[in-house]
Amino acid sequence: MSDCLFCKIIAGEIPSNKVYEDDLCYAFYDIDPQAPTHFLVIPKAHIQSVSAVTEENAPVVGHIFAVIAKLAGELGLESYRVVSNIGAQAGQSVFHLHFHVLSGRDMTWPPG
């Protein structure tokens, strides 16, 4: 999608502080961190949100979770939260599937 912020980050049109990249996904630090460690992991293929995950594109989501576990281990994160907002009311502001990984502080529950 030509007007998608995350597609532009993947294409290198908008700079980011990259954490990880492979053929299927891209991870980068959030520009407005909500925890001492806060990065996002996104698929390179444009998928609007979790609500657009299908049997065909589900393998990339599984891969993303494996990447999250790998990065958490490499970064020494003993505990962390993974969040995906689906829809504007839930706080989704970029309509490209993404997972926030937050760590380094106590996470309250319920969130919000």
C-alpha positions as CSV (number, residue, x, y, z in Angstrom):
1,M,0.0,0.0,0.0
2,S,1.6,3.2,-1.1
3,D,0.1,5.4,1.7
4,C,0.8,2.9,4.6
5,L,3.4,4.2,7.1
6,F,4.7,0.7,7.9
7,C,5.0,-0.2,4.2
8,K,7.1,2.9,3.8
9,I,9.3,2.0,6.7
10,I,9.8,-1.5,5.2
11,A,10.7,0.1,1.9
12,G,13.2,2.3,3.5
13,E,11.3,5.5,2.6
14,I,11.0,6.4,6.3
15,P,13.9,5.8,8.6
16,S,13.5,3.5,11.6
17,N,15.8,2.1,14.3
18,K,15.9,-1.5,13.1
19,V,16.0,-4.4,15.6
20,Y,15.6,-7.3,13.1
21,E,14.8,-8.1,9.5
22,D,14.2,-11.2,7.4
23,D,12.3,-12.1,4.3
24,L,8.9,-12.1,6.1
25,C,9.1,-9.5,8.8
26,Y,10.7,-6.3,10.1
27,A,11.2,-5.2,13.7
28,F,12.0,-1.7,14.9
29,Y,12.0,0.4,18.1
30,D,8.8,2.5,18.7
31,I,9.3,6.2,18.3
32,D,7.1,6.9,21.3
33,P,8.1,4.1,23.7
34,Q,5.7,3.1,26.5
35,A,8.2,1.0,28.3
36,P,12.0,0.9,28.7
37,T,12.1,-1.7,25.9
38,H,9.4,-1.1,23.2
39,F,9.7,-2.4,19.7
40,L,7.2,-3.5,17.0
41,V,7.3,-6.5,14.7
42,I,5.4,-6.3,11.5
43,P,5.0,-8.5,8.5
44,K,6.5,-7.3,5.2
45,A,3.3,-8.3,3.4
46,H,0.5,-5.7,4.1
47,I,-2.1,-7.3,6.3
48,Q,-4.5,-4.8,7.8
49,S,-4.8,-6.2,11.3
50,V,-5.3,-9.5,13.2
51,S,-8.9,-9.4,11.9
52,A,-7.4,-9.9,8.4
53,V,-5.4,-13.0,9.3
54,T,-6.4,-16.0,7.1
55,E,-5.3,-19.6,6.7
56,E,-3.1,-18.4,3.8
57,N,-1.3,-15.7,5.7
58,A,-1.3,-17.2,9.2
59,P,2.2,-18.8,8.8
60,V,3.7,-15.3,8.8
61,V,2.0,-14.6,12.1
62,G,3.5,-17.8,13.6
63,H,6.9,-16.7,12.3
64,I,6.5,-13.3,13.9
65,F,5.9,-14.9,17.3
66,A,9.0,-17.0,16.8
67,V,11.0,-13.9,16.0
68,I,9.5,-12.1,19.1
69,A,10.7,-15.0,21.3
70,K,14.1,-15.0,19.6
71,L,14.5,-11.2,20.0
72,A,13.3,-11.3,23.6
73,G,16.0,-13.9,24.4
74,E,18.7,-11.9,22.6
75,L,17.7,-8.7,24.4
76,G,17.6,-10.5,27.8
77,L,13.9,-9.8,28.4
78,E,12.8,-12.0,31.3
79,S,9.2,-10.9,30.9
80,Y,7.4,-8.9,28.3
81,R,4.0,-8.1,26.9
82,V,2.9,-8.5,23.3
83,V,0.0,-6.3,22.2
84,S,-1.9,-5.9,18.9
85,N,-4.7,-3.4,18.7
86,I,-7.4,-4.2,16.2
87,G,-9.5,-1.3,15.0
88,A,-9.6,2.4,15.9
89,Q,-11.6,2.0,19.1
90,A,-9.0,-0.4,20.4
91,G,-6.2,2.1,19.6
92,Q,-5.0,0.9,16.2
93,S,-3.6,4.0,14.5
94,V,-1.6,2.3,11.7
95,F,-3.7,-0.2,9.8
96,H,-0.9,-2.6,9.0
97,L,-0.7,-5.7,11.3
98,H,1.9,-5.0,14.1
99,F,2.8,-6.4,17.4
100,H,4.1,-4.2,20.2
101,V,6.7,-5.9,22.5
102,L,7.0,-4.0,25.8
103,S,9.3,-4.8,28.7
104,G,11.3,-3.3,31.5
105,R,8.5,-2.1,33.8
106,D,5.6,-3.6,35.7
107,M,2.6,-4.0,33.3
108,T,-0.7,-3.3,34.9
109,W,-3.9,-5.2,34.3
110,P,-6.3,-4.4,32.9
111,P,-4.5,-2.3,30.4
112,G,-5.8,1.1,29.2
